[in-house]
Amino acid sequence: MNRKNLFSGLILLASILLATFSTCAQKLVVTDENFNQIGSGLNPSGWQDLFTKDLSNATFKPGSWTMDNSVLTLNGGGYIWSKEKYGDFILDLEFKLEKNTNSGVFVRTGDVAKFVQSSIEIQIHQSTDGTKYGSCGAIYDCMAPAKDMVFAAGQWNHFTITCKANKIYVVFNGEQIIDMDLNLWPEPGKNPDGTKNKFRTAIKDMPRSGHIGFQDHGQPIWYRNIKIKQL
């Protein structure tokens, strides 16, 4: 092979490798792979813990939540919120339930005092009823998950939640279960399929930036490896 052909071959190989890498990187937005990449250090840039070890960057009632060995534990007494606001981001975490546990992850919360009407909740529930209310991974009162993926009580589950402009994606235990376009909810109190929801503000008009929170619904819940990357 002459030098010209060799050089052309190397350029072609480099182009293929670059295209493959770019495709894999894009998958971080909507797939479950990014947790493994965080842990292995393959994609450390931009990732950070949502909460510090001493919870000094969180708002909560003292003693209601504790962080020990990177596990966030609900002791009871209220929700926990990030002090910082986030707009476009990937949130990656694990959670563990007991039987009948009910909790949730609130994103883009505009007002923590009125969180029900100023945020979007990704439901956490030891339930596989397939509804937009109870099923784990549902966008509460708006959209049921495509699949029921929750593990049995006592096992660690894995969420990857992506918020990007008008889109929300949820990957749950390796399966994408939510692909939501907020712009399809233009009316208060109404879902695209005609069913009612409880929101006095149209979902498309909900805040696009806000606090992230974890719910205290009165049952045990644990979170760990809570990582966030702003987009």
Beta strands, then each sheet from edge to edge (+ up, - down):
strand 1: 47-49
strand 2: 58-59
strand 3: 65-68
strand 4: 71-74
strand 5: 80-82
strand 6: 89-97
strand 7: 102-109
strand 8: 120-125
strand 9: 156-164
strand 10: 167-172
strand 11: 175-181
strand 12: 211-214
strand 13: 221-230
sheet 1: 1+ 13- 4+ 3-
sheet 2: 1+ 13- 6+ 9- 10+ 11-
sheet 3: 2+ 5- 12+ 7- 8+
end
